[in-house]
Amino acid sequence: MHGFYTILLLLASNIFMTLAWYGHLKMAEFSWFKALPLIGVIVISWGIAFFEYCLQVPANRIGFEGNGGPFNLMQLKVLQEDITLVVFVLFSVLAFNLQLRWNHVVAAIFLILAVYFVFK
């Protein structure tokens, strides 16, 4: 169950991370948000990122083999990066209507292969 909880926490933390890092680009469509100075946008992003850290740190602690979890450090990092990219792609498609192209699919296949090889 540690692996399952780790993946769920990583997924949730990456949703907050993506919103903190890229959500302000979408929010700029609203006049009240666009009028904010950069420091205001940074403070809002930090507020969102706080929740990312509240989930990311426990995910790594629960999942790390040194704490009884199933993943070594390399596996945790590759897993986190792949989850980040999946969340980012979904966000890009849903929030910005990004059109996926063949090279995006090839990159996704290589990411899946990276996970395979790091767990080998």
Number of C-alpha atoms within 10 A of each C-alpha: 10 17 16 13 15 27 20 15 22 27 23 18 25 26 22 24 24 22 21 23 14 15 16 17 15 14 15 14 10 9 9 9 15 15 11 12 9 10 9 12 19 15 12 14 20 15 13 19 21 16 17 23 16 12 20 22 15 15 26 22 15 23 27 21 15 12 11 11 18 17 21 15 13 13 20 23 15 18 22 21 16 17 20 18 15 17 20 18 18 14 18 17 13 11 13 11 10 12 10 11 8 8 9 12 11 11 11 16 11 12 18 14 12 16 18 12 10 14 14 7
